[in-house]
Amino acid sequence: MNTIVDTDALVGLFDIRDVHNEEAQRIFEELTRQGINTLLLPTTLSEFTALFANKVSMEEAQRATDKIMHSDSPQCPSTPR
């Protein structure tokens, strides 16, 4: 089974100050536990990076993006690793 991740979910996951942070972490852990593939479109990754850089910092956005790109979950199906 697959699920597509959107920008808001990524912000909730990576921004510890976001009101949805704990819920996002719980959901991603549950998806992983159940073996559900998380898919991330390249446009979503671009949007997340720009939004997160503006909201937090460019350095944090780069660190989060690198973590996404080198992780098994969420996956970026059309983005080379």
ChimeraX attribute file (.defattr): number of C-alpha atoms within 10 A of each C-alpha:
attribute: neighborCount
match mode: 1-to-1
recipient: residues
	/A:1	8
	/A:2	10
	/A:3	12
	/A:4	13
	/A:5	19
	/A:6	16
	/A:7	19
	/A:8	14
	/A:9	17
	/A:10	24
	/A:11	22
	/A:12	18
	/A:13	21
	/A:14	19
	/A:15	18
	/A:16	12
	/A:17	12
	/A:18	13
	/A:19	10
	/A:20	17
	/A:21	18
	/A:22	14
	/A:23	14
	/A:24	19
	/A:25	17
	/A:26	13
	/A:27	14
	/A:28	19
	/A:29	13
	/A:30	12
	/A:31	18
	/A:32	15
	/A:33	9
	/A:34	10
	/A:35	11
	/A:36	14
	/A:37	17
	/A:38	19
	/A:39	18
	/A:40	22
	/A:41	18
	/A:42	15
	/A:43	14
	/A:44	17
	/A:45	20
	/A:46	13
	/A:47	15
	/A:48	21
	/A:49	23
	/A:50	15
	/A:51	17
	/A:52	23
	/A:53	16
	/A:54	11
	/A:55	13
	/A:56	12
	/A:57	14
	/A:58	15
	/A:59	11
	/A:60	16
	/A:61	22
	/A:62	15
	/A:63	14
	/A:64	21
	/A:65	19
	/A:66	12
	/A:67	13
	/A:68	18
	/A:69	17
	/A:70	13
	/A:71	12
	/A:72	13
	/A:73	18
	/A:74	22
	/A:75	20
	/A:76	23
	/A:77	12
	/A:78	11
	/A:79	12
	/A:80	7
	/A:81	11
